[in-house]
Amino acid sequence: MLNQLFKSIIDSDRAPIVVCDMDSVVVYMNPASIARYHVDLTGKNIQLCHNAESNAKIEKVLSWFAKSKENNVVYTSRNNKENKDVYMVALRDADGKLIGYYEKHEYRNRETRGLYEM
C-alpha cells in the first residue's frame, strides 16, 4: 500500500522526475518526464543520454552524496526560458546508505489557478 502511495505522489507531480539507481540506470520516470523527453528510458543508463562533461558532473555529485548522509541535494541547472531550477537529490535507505538519486525540476512560475479552484 505504501509503495502505491509513493508512486501516486510521483506520478501526480507535474514536474519531470527521473529516478536512477547507483549505476545510473533509470528505474522510474514519471509521466511528466516521459512527456518532456519524449522517450521512456526505464532500464537504460542515463549517462548514455549525456555528454562526457555532464557524466563527469553526475559522477562528482554521486561521490559527494556518498561522503556524508548530510549531502543530499545539489542544484544542477537553471533554465530561464522555462523559469525553473533543476536538482539532483540523493535517495537513501532507512540506514542512510545511498541507494540512488533522482532529478527534480522545480518551476518558479506563479500559480494561475485560484485558491482551492477545482
OpenMM code with the backbone's topology and positions (N, CA, C; nanometers):
from openmm import Vec3, app, unit

residues = "MET LEU ASN GLN LEU PHE LYS SER ILE ILE ASP SER ASP ARG ALA PRO ILE VAL VAL CYS ASP MET ASP SER VAL VAL VAL TYR MET ASN PRO ALA SER ILE ALA ARG TYR HIS VAL ASP LEU THR GLY LYS ASN ILE GLN LEU CYS HIS ASN ALA GLU SER ASN ALA LYS ILE GLU LYS VAL LEU SER TRP PHE ALA LYS SER LYS GLU ASN ASN VAL VAL TYR THR SER ARG ASN ASN LYS GLU ASN LYS ASP VAL TYR MET VAL ALA LEU ARG ASP ALA ASP GLY LYS LEU ILE GLY TYR TYR GLU LYS HIS GLU TYR ARG ASN ARG GLU THR ARG GLY LEU TYR GLU MET".split()
positions = [
    Vec3(0.0823, -0.1203, 0.0000),
    Vec3(0.0000, 0.0000, 0.0000),
    Vec3(0.0865, 0.1263, 0.0000),
    Vec3(0.1902, 0.1271, 0.0857),
    Vec3(0.2758, 0.2453, 0.0940),
    Vec3(0.3460, 0.2732, -0.0381),
    Vec3(0.3935, 0.1672, -0.1053),
    Vec3(0.4582, 0.1864, -0.2358),
    Vec3(0.3627, 0.2480, -0.3364),
    Vec3(0.2352, 0.2069, -0.3323),
    Vec3(0.1363, 0.2645, -0.4230),
    Vec3(0.1165, 0.4128, -0.3937),
    Vec3(0.1186, 0.4500, -0.2667),
    Vec3(0.1029, 0.5903, -0.2298),
    Vec3(0.2208, 0.6734, -0.2809),
    Vec3(0.3432, 0.6221, -0.2611),
    Vec3(0.4605, 0.6955, -0.3080),
    Vec3(0.4601, 0.7081, -0.4602),
    Vec3(0.4249, 0.6000, -0.5300),
    Vec3(0.4178, 0.6047, -0.6760),
    Vec3(0.3129, 0.7062, -0.7208),
    Vec3(0.2013, 0.7095, -0.6511),
    Vec3(0.0959, 0.8048, -0.6847),
    Vec3(0.1433, 0.9491, -0.6678),
    Vec3(0.2209, 0.9761, -0.5642),
    Vec3(0.2759, 1.1103, -0.5424),
    Vec3(0.3653, 1.1497, -0.6598),
    Vec3(0.4556, 1.0612, -0.6966),
    Vec3(0.5485, 1.0900, -0.8060),
    Vec3(0.4738, 1.1052, -0.9381),
    Vec3(0.3779, 1.0165, -0.9624),
    Vec3(0.3041, 1.0205, -1.0889),
    Vec3(0.2179, 1.1456, -1.1023),
    Vec3(0.1698, 1.1988, -0.9912),
    Vec3(0.0830, 1.3163, -0.9993),
    Vec3(0.1614, 1.4473, -1.0047),
    Vec3(0.2910, 1.4427, -0.9818),
    Vec3(0.3732, 1.5641, -0.9890),
    Vec3(0.3752, 1.6135, -1.1335),
    Vec3(0.3525, 1.7416, -1.1526),
    Vec3(0.3532, 1.7989, -1.2881),
    Vec3(0.4937, 1.8202, -1.3413),
    Vec3(0.5931, 1.8117, -1.2550),
    Vec3(0.7324, 1.8299, -1.2962),
    Vec3(0.7958, 1.6941, -1.3267),
    Vec3(0.8900, 1.6912, -1.4216),
    Vec3(0.9588, 1.5655, -1.4524),
    Vec3(1.0395, 1.5142, -1.3331),
    Vec3(1.0309, 1.3840, -1.3089),
    Vec3(1.1110, 1.3168, -1.2064),
    Vec3(1.1671, 1.1904, -1.2692),
    Vec3(1.3002, 1.1783, -1.2695),
    Vec3(1.3686, 1.0608, -1.3231),
    Vec3(1.4482, 0.9990, -1.2084),
    Vec3(1.4170, 0.8733, -1.1740),
    Vec3(1.4797, 0.8037, -1.0618),
    Vec3(1.5817, 0.7049, -1.1158),
    Vec3(1.7050, 0.7113, -1.0607),
    Vec3(1.8137, 0.6229, -1.1046),
    Vec3(1.8720, 0.5470, -0.9862),
    Vec3(1.9260, 0.4272, -1.0150),
    Vec3(1.9966, 0.3527, -0.9118),
    Vec3(2.1428, 0.3983, -0.9088),
    Vec3(2.2243, 0.3323, -0.8297),
    Vec3(2.3641, 0.3734, -0.8141),
    Vec3(2.4485, 0.3511, -0.9394),
    Vec3(2.3994, 0.2723, -1.0323),
    Vec3(2.4701, 0.2515, -1.1589),
    Vec3(2.4186, 0.3460, -1.2670),
    Vec3(2.3374, 0.4447, -1.2266),
    Vec3(2.2767, 0.5426, -1.3172),
    Vec3(2.1792, 0.4802, -1.4161),
    Vec3(2.1238, 0.3643, -1.3805),
    Vec3(2.0193, 0.3025, -1.4608),
    Vec3(1.8855, 0.3617, -1.4157),
    Vec3(1.8061, 0.4046, -1.5119),
    Vec3(1.6751, 0.4632, -1.4812),
    Vec3(1.5830, 0.3519, -1.4322),
    Vec3(1.5337, 0.3686, -1.3100),
    Vec3(1.4405, 0.2700, -1.2557),
    Vec3(1.2965, 0.3185, -1.2651),
    Vec3(1.2778, 0.4494, -1.2816),
    Vec3(1.1417, 0.5006, -1.2972),
    Vec3(1.1432, 0.6417, -1.3549),
    Vec3(1.0492, 0.6673, -1.4433),
    Vec3(1.0235, 0.8017, -1.4944),
    Vec3(0.8754, 0.8293, -1.4737),
    Vec3(0.8417, 0.9430, -1.4149),
    Vec3(0.7001, 0.9749, -1.4001),
    Vec3(0.6443, 1.0204, -1.5357),
    Vec3(0.5122, 1.0237, -1.5507),
    Vec3(0.4533, 1.0623, -1.6794),
    Vec3(0.5014, 1.1994, -1.7299),
    Vec3(0.5234, 1.2938, -1.6397),
    Vec3(0.5707, 1.4265, -1.6825),
    Vec3(0.7095, 1.4184, -1.7453),
    Vec3(0.7964, 1.3312, -1.6946),
    Vec3(0.9312, 1.3198, -1.7529),
    Vec3(0.9261, 1.2508, -1.8892),
    Vec3(0.8410, 1.1512, -1.9039),
    Vec3(0.8283, 1.0849, -2.0344),
    Vec3(0.7737, 1.1830, -2.1380),
    Vec3(0.6773, 1.2645, -2.0975),
    Vec3(0.6223, 1.3653, -2.1890),
    Vec3(0.7280, 1.4688, -2.2270),
    Vec3(0.8106, 1.5089, -2.1311),
    Vec3(0.9132, 1.6103, -2.1575),
    Vec3(1.0215, 1.5589, -2.2512),
    Vec3(1.0709, 1.4376, -2.2241),
    Vec3(1.1830, 1.3841, -2.3007),
    Vec3(1.1388, 1.3020, -2.4219),
    Vec3(1.0100, 1.2758, -2.4342),
    Vec3(0.9533, 1.2027, -2.5477),
    Vec3(1.0080, 1.0612, -2.5613),
    Vec3(1.0500, 1.0027, -2.4487),
    Vec3(1.1015, 0.8659, -2.4505),
    Vec3(1.0989, 0.8112, -2.3077),
    Vec3(1.0742, 0.6822, -2.2962),
    Vec3(1.0820, 0.6154, -2.1667),
    Vec3(1.2187, 0.5478, -2.1588),
    Vec3(1.3027, 0.5956, -2.0703),
    Vec3(1.4395, 0.5444, -2.0570),
    Vec3(1.4527, 0.4393, -1.9474),
    Vec3(1.3422, 0.3923, -1.8946),
    Vec3(1.3454, 0.2922, -1.7880),
    Vec3(1.4281, 0.1716, -1.8333),
    Vec3(1.5235, 0.1327, -1.7469),
    Vec3(1.6116, 0.0202, -1.7770),
    Vec3(1.7383, 0.0580, -1.8516),
    Vec3(1.7481, 0.1839, -1.8910),
    Vec3(1.8667, 0.2300, -1.9653),
    Vec3(1.9546, 0.3169, -1.8745),
    Vec3(2.0820, 0.3211, -1.9053),
    Vec3(2.1745, 0.4043, -1.8290),
    Vec3(2.1571, 0.5502, -1.8711),
    Vec3(2.1305, 0.6354, -1.7737),
    Vec3(2.1060, 0.7777, -1.8007),
    Vec3(2.2286, 0.8436, -1.8624),
    Vec3(2.3461, 0.7896, -1.8364),
    Vec3(2.4678, 0.8505, -1.8885),
    Vec3(2.4790, 0.8358, -2.0399),
    Vec3(2.4041, 0.7451, -2.0993),
    Vec3(2.4029, 0.7327, -2.2453),
    Vec3(2.3346, 0.8516, -2.3107),
    Vec3(2.2579, 0.9259, -2.2323),
    Vec3(2.1852, 1.0423, -2.2840),
    Vec3(2.2608, 1.1731, -2.2626),
    Vec3(2.3765, 1.1657, -2.1985),
    Vec3(2.4528, 1.2857, -2.1647),
    Vec3(2.5904, 1.2825, -2.2300),
    Vec3(2.6483, 1.4009, -2.2418),
    Vec3(2.7849, 1.4089, -2.2947),
    Vec3(2.8854, 1.3816, -2.1824),
    Vec3(3.0113, 1.3749, -2.2175),
    Vec3(3.1165, 1.3404, -2.1213),
    Vec3(3.1224, 1.4396, -2.0052),
    Vec3(3.1055, 1.5681, -2.0336),
    Vec3(3.1098, 1.6692, -1.9277),
    Vec3(2.9953, 1.6485, -1.8281),
    Vec3(2.8760, 1.6245, -1.8775),
    Vec3(2.7613, 1.6004, -1.7898),
    Vec3(2.7797, 1.4731, -1.7079),
    Vec3(2.8320, 1.3689, -1.7709),
    Vec3(2.8553, 1.2437, -1.6991),
    Vec3(2.9577, 1.2612, -1.5883),
    Vec3(3.0601, 1.3413, -1.6131),
    Vec3(3.1599, 1.3693, -1.5089),
    Vec3(3.0945, 1.4421, -1.3911),
    Vec3(3.0019, 1.5330, -1.4208),
    Vec3(2.9307, 1.6036, -1.3145),
    Vec3(2.8423, 1.5085, -1.2346),
    Vec3(2.7759, 1.4164, -1.3023),
    Vec3(2.6936, 1.3176, -1.2326),
    Vec3(2.7805, 1.2362, -1.1374),
    Vec3(2.8936, 1.1899, -1.1859),
    Vec3(2.9845, 1.1111, -1.1014),
    Vec3(3.0353, 1.1929, -0.9824),
    Vec3(3.0652, 1.3199, -1.0050),
    Vec3(3.1117, 1.4073, -0.8972),
    Vec3(3.0035, 1.4232, -0.7895),
    Vec3(2.8806, 1.4416, -0.8329),
    Vec3(2.7703, 1.4553, -0.7371),
    Vec3(2.7510, 1.3248, -0.6596),
    Vec3(2.7535, 1.2115, -0.7289),
    Vec3(2.7376, 1.0835, -0.6599),
    Vec3(2.8475, 1.0618, -0.5559),
    Vec3(2.9694, 1.1012, -0.5875),
    Vec3(3.0792, 1.0913, -0.4908),
    Vec3(3.0528, 1.1790, -0.3694),
    Vec3(3.0023, 1.2983, -0.3923),
    Vec3(2.9707, 1.3902, -0.2830),
    Vec3(2.8575, 1.3344, -0.1968),
    Vec3(2.7523, 1.2800, -0.2626),
    Vec3(2.6433, 1.2174, -0.1880),
    Vec3(2.6977, 1.1076, -0.0963),
    Vec3(2.7918, 1.0278, -0.1475),
    Vec3(2.8443, 0.9128, -0.0739),
    Vec3(2.9301, 0.9530, 0.0460),
    Vec3(2.9831, 1.0743, 0.0461),
    Vec3(3.0720, 1.1187, 0.1540),
    Vec3(3.0019, 1.1378, 0.2874),
    Vec3(2.8742, 1.1723, 0.2850),
    Vec3(2.8038, 1.2010, 0.4092),
    Vec3(2.6532, 1.1835, 0.3921),
    Vec3(2.5887, 1.1346, 0.4967),
    Vec3(2.4425, 1.1228, 0.4968),
    Vec3(2.3765, 1.2600, 0.4888),
    Vec3(2.4528, 1.3641, 0.5184),
    Vec3(2.4015, 1.5009, 0.5155),
    Vec3(2.4040, 1.5618, 0.3752),
    Vec3(2.4776, 1.5004, 0.2838),
    Vec3(2.4902, 1.5516, 0.1466),
    Vec3(2.3782, 1.4917, 0.0620),
    Vec3(2.2732, 1.5710, 0.0387),
    Vec3(2.1541, 1.5141, -0.0230),
    Vec3(2.0957, 1.5897, -0.1414),
    Vec3(2.1296, 1.7145, -0.1613),
    Vec3(2.0694, 1.7908, -0.2707),
    Vec3(2.1755, 1.8785, -0.3359),
    Vec3(2.1797, 1.8742, -0.4704),
    Vec3(2.2719, 1.9590, -0.5465),
    Vec3(2.1922, 2.0323, -0.6536),
    Vec3(2.2075, 2.1630, -0.6561),
    Vec3(2.1472, 2.2476, -0.7593),
    Vec3(2.2312, 2.2302, -0.8847),
    Vec3(2.1697, 2.1805, -0.9942),
    Vec3(2.2486, 2.1464, -1.1125),
    Vec3(2.2314, 2.2403, -1.2306),
    Vec3(2.1152, 2.3046, -1.2403),
    Vec3(2.0995, 2.3957, -1.3540),
    Vec3(1.9799, 2.4879, -1.3371),
    Vec3(1.9857, 2.5951, -1.4144),
    Vec3(1.8772, 2.6939, -1.4198),
    Vec3(1.8348, 2.7057, -1.5649),
    Vec3(1.7056, 2.7052, -1.5892),
    Vec3(1.6518, 2.7238, -1.7237),
    Vec3(1.5621, 2.8468, -1.7186),
    Vec3(1.6170, 2.9614, -1.7607),
    Vec3(1.5410, 3.0859, -1.7556),
    Vec3(1.4206, 3.0851, -1.8486),
    Vec3(1.4340, 3.0209, -1.9626),
    Vec3(1.3239, 3.0159, -2.0585),
    Vec3(1.2005, 2.9496, -1.9959),
    Vec3(1.2235, 2.8439, -1.9182),
    Vec3(1.1131, 2.7735, -1.8539),
    Vec3(1.0939, 2.8167, -1.7084),
    Vec3(1.1756, 2.9096, -1.6611),
    Vec3(1.1689, 2.9601, -1.5237),
    Vec3(1.1716, 2.8453, -1.4226),
    Vec3(1.2766, 2.7649, -1.4318),
    Vec3(1.2871, 2.6508, -1.3419),
    Vec3(1.4311, 2.6261, -1.2999),
    Vec3(1.4431, 2.5596, -1.1868),
    Vec3(1.5704, 2.5115, -1.1362),
    Vec3(1.5655, 2.3591, -1.1380),
    Vec3(1.6828, 2.2968, -1.1557),
    Vec3(1.6913, 2.1516, -1.1597),
    Vec3(1.7910, 2.1065, -1.0532),
    Vec3(1.7553, 1.9979, -0.9842),
    Vec3(1.8356, 1.9455, -0.8746),
    Vec3(1.8597, 1.7971, -0.8918),
    Vec3(1.9719, 1.7480, -0.8382),
    Vec3(1.9940, 1.6056, -0.8163),
    Vec3(1.9736, 1.5835, -0.6673),
    Vec3(1.8955, 1.4809, -0.6333),
    Vec3(1.8608, 1.4536, -0.4941),
    Vec3(1.8988, 1.3101, -0.4611),
    Vec3(1.9687, 1.2909, -0.3490),
    Vec3(2.0095, 1.1574, -0.3057),
    Vec3(1.8899, 1.0780, -0.2557),
    Vec3(1.8914, 0.9490, -0.2828),
    Vec3(1.7936, 0.8554, -0.2265),
    Vec3(1.8691, 0.7624, -0.1327),
    Vec3(1.8176, 0.7468, -0.0123),
    Vec3(1.8856, 0.6670, 0.0900),
    Vec3(1.7894, 0.5657, 0.1516),
    Vec3(1.8454, 0.4526, 0.1966),
    Vec3(1.7629, 0.3550, 0.2659),
    Vec3(1.7437, 0.3989, 0.4113),
    Vec3(1.6767, 0.3160, 0.4902),
    Vec3(1.6447, 0.3514, 0.6286),
    Vec3(1.7695, 0.3742, 0.7138),
    Vec3(1.8815, 0.3139, 0.6743),
    Vec3(2.0073, 0.3315, 0.7483),
    Vec3(2.0910, 0.4481, 0.6970),
    Vec3(2.0423, 0.5163, 0.5961),
    Vec3(2.1147, 0.6297, 0.5404),
    Vec3(2.2101, 0.5945, 0.4286),
    Vec3(2.2132, 0.4666, 0.3889),
    Vec3(2.3014, 0.4240, 0.2800),
    Vec3(2.2469, 0.4780, 0.1475),
    Vec3(2.3356, 0.5334, 0.0668),
    Vec3(2.2992, 0.5859, -0.0641),
    Vec3(2.2574, 0.4716, -0.1554),
    Vec3(2.1356, 0.4784, -0.2102),
    Vec3(2.0848, 0.3711, -0.2955),
    Vec3(2.0491, 0.4195, -0.4362),
    Vec3(2.0573, 0.5501, -0.4575),
    Vec3(2.0257, 0.6048, -0.5889),
    Vec3(2.0089, 0.7548, -0.5820),
    Vec3(1.9487, 0.8092, -0.6855),
    Vec3(1.9276, 0.9542, -0.6914),
    Vec3(1.8153, 0.9834, -0.7889),
    Vec3(1.7657, 1.1065, -0.7820),
    Vec3(1.6669, 1.1473, -0.8812),
    Vec3(1.6886, 1.2915, -0.9216),
    Vec3(1.6379, 1.3229, -1.0401),
    Vec3(1.6417, 1.4583, -1.0931),
    Vec3(1.5059, 1.5208, -1.0681),
    Vec3(1.5064, 1.6395, -1.0101),
    Vec3(1.3828, 1.7092, -0.9762),
    Vec3(1.3832, 1.8468, -1.0391),
    Vec3(1.2765, 1.8792, -1.1124),
    Vec3(1.2576, 2.0107, -1.1727),
    Vec3(1.1633, 2.0901, -1.0823),
    Vec3(1.2002, 2.2127, -1.0519),
    Vec3(1.1132, 2.2998, -0.9729),
    Vec3(1.0873, 2.4274, -1.0512),
    Vec3(0.9624, 2.4404, -1.0924),
    Vec3(0.9219, 2.5576, -1.1688),
    Vec3(0.8923, 2.6726, -1.0737),
    Vec3(0.9273, 2.7926, -1.1157),
    Vec3(0.9112, 2.9106, -1.0312),
    Vec3(0.7995, 3.0025, -1.0796),
    Vec3(0.7172, 2.9522, -1.1707),
    Vec3(0.6063, 3.0332, -1.2217),
    Vec3(0.4964, 3.0444, -1.1165),
    Vec3(0.4384, 3.1617, -1.1080),
    Vec3(0.3274, 3.1817, -1.0161),
    Vec3(0.2092, 3.0974, -1.0626),
    Vec3(0.1405, 3.0379, -0.9678),
    Vec3(0.0224, 2.9568, -0.9994),
    Vec3(-0.0853, 3.0460, -1.0590),
    Vec3(-0.1488, 2.9993, -1.1651),
    Vec3(-0.2519, 3.0782, -1.2323),
    Vec3(-0.3932, 3.0397, -1.1886),
    Vec3(-0.4060, 2.9247, -1.1241),
    Vec3(-0.5387, 2.8845, -1.0748),
    Vec3(-0.5711, 2.9595, -0.9459),
    Vec3(-0.6978, 2.9768, -0.9197),
    Vec3(-0.7401, 3.0395, -0.7963),
    Vec3(-0.7246, 2.9441, -0.6790),
    Vec3(-0.7189, 2.9999, -0.5593),
    Vec3(-0.7102, 2.9178, -0.4392),
    Vec3(-0.8285, 2.8216, -0.4337),
    Vec3(-0.7995, 2.6987, -0.4099),
    Vec3(-0.8987, 2.5897, -0.3991),
    Vec3(-0.9888, 2.5792, -0.5222),
    Vec3(-0.9410, 2.6280, -0.6355),
    Vec3(-1.0178, 2.6148, -0.7606),
    Vec3(-1.0186, 2.4684, -0.8010),
    Vec3(-1.1352, 2.4160, -0.8276),
    Vec3(-1.1474, 2.2736, -0.8613),
    Vec3(-1.2110, 2.2551, -0.9969),
] * unit.nanometer
topology = app.Topology()
chain = topology.addChain("A")
for resn in residues:
    res = topology.addResidue(resn, chain)
    for name in ("N", "CA", "C"):
        topology.addAtom(name, app.Element.getBySymbol(name[0]), res)
